[in-house]
């Protein structure tokens, strides 16, 4: 029963996590001294190094935020129900 209830909440938290991760990445990219917008892969005016650095950093930020949200949601579910959602 916990698994069934946890799935929709996990989807909701995942979507919110994507928004949070995007905001964190944008601020981090600007703090590193780059423009406000990260380069797109097909952006002709950006170097390979800049495009790949932005993509790698974005991947790390998204993975960290996702893991933190997933882990926090599972821990919260356990606190509320006494069962760890699998």
C-alpha positions in Angstrom: 0.0 0.0 0.0 2.8 2.4 0.8 4.4 1.8 -2.6 1.1 2.8 -4.3 0.8 6.0 -2.4 4.5 6.8 -2.7 4.6 6.6 -6.6 2.5 9.7 -7.3 4.3 11.7 -4.6 7.6 10.6 -6.0 6.6 11.9 -9.5 5.5 15.2 -8.0 8.7 15.6 -6.0 10.7 14.6 -9.1 9.1 17.4 -11.2 9.7 19.9 -8.4 13.3 18.7 -8.1 13.8 19.4 -11.8 12.7 23.0 -11.3 15.0 23.3 -8.3 17.9 21.7 -10.0 17.5 24.1 -13.0 17.5 27.1 -10.7 20.6 25.8 -8.8 22.5 25.2 -12.0 21.6 28.6 -13.4 22.9 30.3 -10.3 26.0 28.1 -10.2 26.8 28.8 -13.8 26.5 32.6 -13.3 28.6 32.4 -10.1 31.4 30.7 -12.0 31.7 33.9 -14.0 29.8 32.8 -17.1 26.8 34.5 -18.8 23.4 34.0 -17.4 22.5 31.4 -20.0 24.4 28.1 -20.3 25.5 27.2 -23.8 23.4 24.8 -25.9 25.2 22.0 -27.7 24.4 23.5 -31.1 25.4 27.1 -30.1 27.9 27.9 -32.8 29.5 30.8 -30.9 30.5 28.6 -27.9 33.6 26.4 -27.6 33.5 22.6 -27.2 35.1 23.1 -23.8 32.4 25.5 -22.6 29.5 23.4 -23.9 30.9 20.1 -22.4 31.7 21.8 -19.1 28.1 23.2 -18.9 26.6 19.8 -19.8 28.7 18.0 -17.2 28.0 20.5 -14.5 24.3 20.4 -15.3 24.3 16.6 -15.1 26.0 16.6 -11.7 23.6 19.2 -10.3 20.5 17.3 -11.6 21.8 14.0 -10.3 22.6 15.4 -6.8 19.2 17.1 -6.5 17.3 14.0 -7.7 19.2 11.8 -5.2 18.6 14.2 -2.3 14.9 14.4 -3.1 14.4 10.7 -3.6 16.3 9.8 -0.4 14.5 12.5 1.6 11.1 11.3 0.3 11.9 7.7 1.2 13.2 8.7 4.6 10.1 10.8 5.2 7.8 7.9 4.1 9.6 5.6 6.6 9.1 8.2 9.4 5.4 8.5 8.6 4.6 4.9 7.9 7.4 2.8 9.4 8.0 1.2 6.0 10.7 2.0 3.5 9.3 2.4 0.0 11.1 0.2 -2.6 
